[in-house]
Amino acid sequence: MTAAEPHPVEPAPLTEPARRDAALDGIRALAALGVWVLHVAGNTGVMYREGMFAWMTTRLGIAVPVFFLLSGLLLYRPWARAVLEGTPVPRPGRYLWRRVLRVMPAYWVVTVLALAAWSWSALDWADWAKWLLLMQNYFEQERAPDGLYQMWTMPIEMAFYLSLPALAWLLHRWARTGGTEAGGAGGRAVRLLAGIAVLPLISVLSVVLSHTLEQPQLALWLPHHLIYFAAGMAMAVLSVWIRESRAIDALAPQLLVLAVLLYAVLSTELAGPRTLTLPSMGQSLWRMFLEAVVAILVVGPFALAARHDSLRHRVLGNPVTAYLGRISYSFFLWHAPVITLYYKATGTEPFSGDFVKVAILTFAGSMLLSVASYHLIEENALRLTGRSTAPAPPPPAPEGARPAAPVP
């Protein structure tokens, strides 16, 4: 087969090697802990006080763009390989089935328990259906039910999961048109990146429309957040095309320091107020840009320079953080109900309480429930897909070889 000939497109086999990247699991763990600290700071009122620490806790919502970027990176990478290397195309039906089993069982358990505990009398069957079917973002509501205020991200994730096969198909067609086969994988990679570059423009348009039309609800829809998923998809293309970048590996410490510095900028009024007051259009755009850049700078040194013997990989990829990353989804689901339970059980007033005490108690409770949820619900659900969730470090590879891809 010559470089000018199109690669054959075949469905992916039912069995695939299960590999995880421990460092990316570590990033996922830190993101989940960031969301938890954000909500502890909000409930105790710490984030509304004066000082840089208060402002920086407010911006821990950066964890959500990191989650979205990781989804784009890990889920789109098999499609990027199919375009650039001619590997089998993922089967959309199997992919969607695995996504449903990955997110819905644990989500249903937490949502049903929270609604039954604190909102039973206030909800009718339509409200229950809305929450159980991940439709809550598409209806106006004054506030989320108790214990479920973190769930606004779930409909966005699911919308991306459902859209990805169609997006991948369009990008596949685009990459193979215009005579780029003569340029080989490099030409197709450039076309993929150009196609992906359209997605952030949709996010910018969403910000403009939400402010122009005075419809803040648009910020809870997928188009508003496509910039983060697109960053991950572009990173997936680069990870297949260039495999590993020595430049990024050499600059990794500086990139991570730059991420911290830009996070400090993100923590200022440039990115909007820290109260529930809506930001201006300019503040929304700056916040979106800074969050995207910080997320890229955090994940890039691990996804594009996956040298597993480096200090950064040893720190984030150690067994403790890697395990926390594997249970991070359950931790994300459970931490808000646990915080709510603490406040209701102790009678503590909202926006009060000792930050350290609340943090220690809710972390312990959330961890216990997360471990149980992961092993009893998540693992058993994923077994139905035929893929294990157990970590498997990449095998030794010859020099120049690409490490095994992590499982999303």
Secondary structure, 3 states (H helix, E strand, C coil): CCCCCCCCCCECCCCCCCCCCHHHHHHHHHHHHHHHHHHHHHHHCHHHCCCHHHHHHHHHHHHHHHHHHHHHHHHHHHHHHHHHHCCCECCHHHHHHHHHHHHHHHHHHHHHHHHHHHCHHHCCHHHHHHHHCCCHHHCCCCCCCCCCCCCCHHHHHHHHHHHHHHHHHHHHHHHCCCCHHHHHHHHHHHHHHHHHCHHHHHHHHHHHHHHHCCCHHHHHCHHHHHHHHHHHHHHHHHHHHCCCCHHHHHHHHHHHHHHHHHHHHHCCHHHCCCCCCCCCHHHHHHHHHHHHHHHHHHHHHHHCCCCCCCHHHHHHCCHHHHHHHHCHHHHHHHHHHHHHHHHHHHCCCCCCCCHHHHHHHHHHHHHHHHHHHHHHHHHHHHHCCCCCCCCCCCCCCCCCCCCCCCCC
